[in-house]
Amino acid sequence: MTDKPTFEENLNELEEIVQKLELGDIPLEKSLEKFQRGMKLSKELQAKLESAEKTLTKVMDQNGNEEKFERDDNDEE
């Protein structure tokens, strides 16, 4: 059983693909493969970010129930 790559590993792979495509010194067929892989990685990364955002915008109340986190604009950072 193989371990699923981490967010950071997928992000690094996407960055490498972008660099290779920007150089433009690989054959068209290989470029298309890399582009498709990059699009897949991009969608996976976006989904993970959205999931993390949903998790971070919830807080637990005193009874252990989840509540949506609402930022008070009067709070100072």
MDAnalysis code that builds the backbone (N, CA, C; Angstrom):
import MDAnalysis as mda
import numpy as np

u = mda.Universe.empty(231, n_residues=77, atom_resindex=np.repeat(np.arange(77), 3), trajectory=True)
u.add_TopologyAttr("name", ["N", "CA", "C"] * 77)
u.add_TopologyAttr("resid", np.arange(1, 78))
u.add_TopologyAttr("resname", ["MET", "THR", "ASP", "LYS", "PRO", "THR", "PHE", "GLU", "GLU", "ASN", "LEU", "ASN", "GLU", "LEU", "GLU", "GLU", "ILE", "VAL", "GLN", "LYS", "LEU", "GLU", "LEU", "GLY", "ASP", "ILE", "PRO", "LEU", "GLU", "LYS", "SER", "LEU", "GLU", "LYS", "PHE", "GLN", "ARG", "GLY", "MET", "LYS", "LEU", "SER", "LYS", "GLU", "LEU", "GLN", "ALA", "LYS", "LEU", "GLU", "SER", "ALA", "GLU", "LYS", "THR", "LEU", "THR", "LYS", "VAL", "MET", "ASP", "GLN", "ASN", "GLY", "ASN", "GLU", "GLU", "LYS", "PHE", "GLU", "ARG", "ASP", "ASP", "ASN", "ASP", "GLU", "GLU"])
u.atoms.positions = np.array([
    [0.843, -1.185, 0.000],
    [0.000, 0.000, 0.000],
    [0.882, 1.239, 0.000],
    [0.628, 2.137, -0.931],
    [1.436, 3.349, -1.010],
    [0.769, 4.473, -0.233],
    [1.596, 5.331, 0.339],
    [1.078, 6.487, 1.062],
    [0.633, 7.539, 0.063],
    [-0.457, 8.215, 0.399],
    [-0.958, 9.295, -0.438],
    [-0.042, 10.508, -0.254],
    [0.318, 11.178, -1.343],
    [1.216, 12.337, -1.214],
    [0.575, 13.430, -0.356],
    [1.408, 14.161, 0.343],
    [0.921, 15.261, 1.174],
    [0.571, 16.457, 0.293],
    [-0.106, 17.401, 0.892],
    [-0.444, 18.652, 0.200],
    [0.819, 19.307, -0.339],
    [1.840, 19.361, 0.511],
    [3.095, 20.018, 0.135],
    [3.789, 19.292, -1.021],
    [3.757, 17.957, -0.995],
    [4.374, 17.187, -2.083],
    [3.647, 17.443, -3.404],
    [2.319, 17.474, -3.353],
    [1.555, 17.764, -4.563],
    [1.807, 19.185, -5.057],
    [1.916, 20.121, -4.132],
    [2.190, 21.508, -4.511],
    [3.567, 21.621, -5.166],
    [4.550, 20.928, -4.613],
    [5.894, 20.936, -5.206],
    [5.879, 20.341, -6.610],
    [5.136, 19.249, -6.780],
    [5.047, 18.635, -8.106],
    [4.395, 19.596, -9.100],
    [3.340, 20.282, -8.662],
    [2.675, 21.249, -9.537],
    [3.628, 22.380, -9.921],
    [4.401, 22.857, -8.969],
    [5.367, 23.922, -9.259],
    [6.413, 23.454, -10.276],
    [6.868, 22.220, -10.148],
    [7.836, 21.671, -11.101],
    [7.231, 21.578, -12.504],
    [5.979, 21.156, -12.579],
    [5.299, 21.058, -13.872],
    [5.202, 22.433, -14.514],
    [4.816, 23.422, -13.739],
    [4.686, 24.785, -14.267],
    [6.033, 25.278, -14.795],
    [7.095, 25.036, -14.055],
    [8.430, 25.458, -14.499],
    [8.809, 24.799, -15.823],
    [8.554, 23.496, -15.941],
    [8.888, 22.777, -17.172],
    [8.075, 23.300, -18.351],
    [6.794, 23.556, -18.112],
    [5.943, 24.062, -19.187],
    [6.357, 25.473, -19.600],
    [6.775, 26.283, -18.638],
    [7.214, 27.643, -18.951],
    [8.477, 27.645, -19.801],
    [9.352, 26.671, -19.574],
    [10.580, 26.586, -20.365],
    [10.275, 26.258, -21.822],
    [9.257, 25.457, -22.036],
    [8.816, 25.136, -23.385],
    [9.770, 24.281, -24.191],
    [10.686, 23.585, -23.541],
    [11.654, 22.777, -24.287],
    [11.356, 21.278, -24.211],
    [10.075, 20.928, -24.019],
    [9.680, 19.518, -24.031],
    [8.692, 19.309, -25.180],
    [8.643, 18.108, -25.720],
    [7.746, 17.834, -26.849],
    [6.284, 18.121, -26.518],
    [5.502, 18.414, -27.541],
    [4.095, 18.754, -27.369],
    [3.329, 17.679, -26.603],
    [3.530, 16.419, -26.970],
    [2.812, 15.332, -26.299],
    [3.112, 15.304, -24.807],
    [4.378, 15.483, -24.464],
    [4.787, 15.502, -23.055],
    [4.212, 16.741, -22.356],
    [4.170, 17.854, -23.067],
    [3.586, 19.074, -22.505],
    [2.118, 18.868, -22.171],
    [1.390, 18.209, -23.078],
    [-0.026, 17.944, -22.827],
    [-0.215, 17.042, -21.617],
    [0.623, 16.011, -21.494],
    [0.559, 15.118, -20.327],
    [0.809, 15.900, -19.036],
    [1.828, 16.733, -19.063],
    [2.174, 17.526, -17.879],
    [1.057, 18.506, -17.539],
    [0.480, 19.127, -18.578],
    [-0.616, 20.066, -18.359],
    [-1.797, 19.362, -17.696],
    [-2.157, 18.180, -18.201],
    [-3.272, 17.423, -17.629],
    [-2.992, 17.029, -16.182],
    [-1.780, 16.598, -15.910],
    [-1.394, 16.244, -14.540],
    [-1.467, 17.482, -13.644],
    [-1.005, 18.599, -14.166],
    [-1.054, 19.848, -13.405],
    [-2.478, 20.270, -13.083],
    [-3.387, 20.109, -14.037],
    [-4.788, 20.457, -13.800],
    [-5.391, 19.552, -12.719],
    [-5.052, 18.272, -12.761],
    [-5.552, 17.331, -11.749],
    [-5.028, 17.712, -10.363],
    [-3.735, 18.001, -10.289],
    [-3.143, 18.415, -9.011],
    [-3.779, 19.700, -8.506],
    [-3.992, 20.636, -9.395],
    [-4.588, 21.914, -9.026],
    [-5.966, 21.719, -8.413],
    [-6.785, 20.864, -9.022],
    [-8.126, 20.599, -8.486],
    [-8.052, 19.927, -7.119],
    [-7.134, 18.973, -6.969],
    [-6.980, 18.286, -5.680],
    [-6.531, 19.266, -4.592],
    [-5.581, 20.129, -4.934],
    [-5.084, 21.106, -3.966],
    [-6.183, 22.088, -3.575],
    [-6.964, 22.533, -4.551],
    [-8.056, 23.464, -4.266],
    [-9.085, 22.812, -3.335],
    [-9.408, 21.550, -3.576],
    [-10.367, 20.844, -2.728],
    [-9.848, 20.728, -1.293],
    [-8.552, 20.442, -1.145],
    [-7.975, 20.342, 0.200],
    [-8.001, 21.691, 0.911],
    [-7.714, 22.762, 0.175],
    [-7.756, 24.095, 0.774],
    [-9.171, 24.467, 1.210],
    [-10.152, 24.140, 0.385],
    [-11.537, 24.441, 0.738],
    [-11.967, 23.649, 1.964],
    [-11.548, 22.400, 2.048],
    [-11.866, 21.571, 3.210],
    [-11.214, 22.137, 4.471],
    [-9.975, 22.541, 4.347],
    [-9.271, 23.120, 5.497],
    [-9.939, 24.417, 5.933],
    [-10.360, 25.215, 4.971],
    [-11.022, 26.477, 5.305],
    [-12.319, 26.223, 6.067],
    [-13.098, 25.227, 5.623],
    [-14.344, 24.897, 6.317],
    [-14.062, 24.452, 7.742],
    [-13.013, 23.667, 7.924],
    [-12.648, 23.197, 9.261],
    [-12.228, 24.361, 10.149],
    [-11.447, 25.271, 9.592],
    [-10.936, 26.382, 10.385],
    [-11.992, 27.428, 10.715],
    [-13.087, 27.455, 9.959],
    [-14.117, 28.450, 10.234],
    [-15.177, 27.937, 11.194],
    [-14.940, 26.770, 11.786],
    [-15.855, 26.233, 12.789],
    [-15.152, 26.232, 14.146],
    [-15.905, 26.512, 15.167],
    [-15.378, 26.456, 16.527],
    [-16.315, 25.598, 17.354],
    [-15.831, 25.152, 18.451],
    [-16.655, 24.341, 19.338],
    [-17.221, 25.235, 20.442],
    [-18.524, 25.057, 20.730],
    [-19.107, 25.793, 21.844],
    [-18.823, 25.050, 23.153],
    [-19.339, 25.554, 24.253],
    [-19.061, 24.962, 25.563],
    [-19.584, 23.532, 25.690],
    [-20.582, 23.154, 24.913],
    [-21.154, 21.806, 24.973],
    [-20.508, 20.860, 23.973],
    [-19.480, 21.315, 23.254],
    [-18.797, 20.476, 22.288],
    [-19.458, 20.442, 20.922],
    [-20.404, 21.336, 20.705],
    [-21.065, 21.422, 19.404],
    [-20.321, 22.393, 18.505],
    [-20.298, 22.060, 17.214],
    [-19.624, 22.954, 16.276],
    [-20.501, 24.158, 15.972],
    [-19.860, 25.320, 15.896],
    [-20.522, 26.550, 15.500],
    [-19.707, 27.172, 14.382],
    [-20.371, 27.905, 13.534],
    [-19.661, 28.632, 12.500],
    [-18.946, 29.803, 13.161],
    [-17.686, 29.968, 12.846],
    [-16.874, 31.047, 13.390],
    [-17.221, 32.332, 12.657],
    [-17.551, 33.348, 13.420],
    [-17.823, 34.653, 12.823],
    [-16.847, 35.643, 13.424],
    [-16.146, 36.323, 12.556],
    [-15.163, 37.300, 13.014],
    [-15.873, 38.578, 13.387],
    [-15.557, 39.092, 14.548],
    [-16.103, 40.370, 14.985],
    [-15.201, 41.466, 14.442],
    [-15.742, 42.326, 13.607],
    [-14.935, 43.385, 12.996],
    [-14.368, 44.357, 14.013],
    [-14.891, 44.338, 15.241],
    [-14.368, 45.217, 16.286],
    [-13.155, 44.615, 16.977],
    [-12.906, 43.316, 16.742],
    [-11.722, 42.678, 17.322],
    [-10.465, 43.213, 16.667],
    [-9.465, 43.459, 17.478],
    [-8.175, 43.886, 16.926],
    [-7.283, 42.681, 16.795],
    [-6.509, 42.659, 15.739],
    [-5.616, 41.517, 15.496],
    [-4.296, 41.724, 16.163],
])
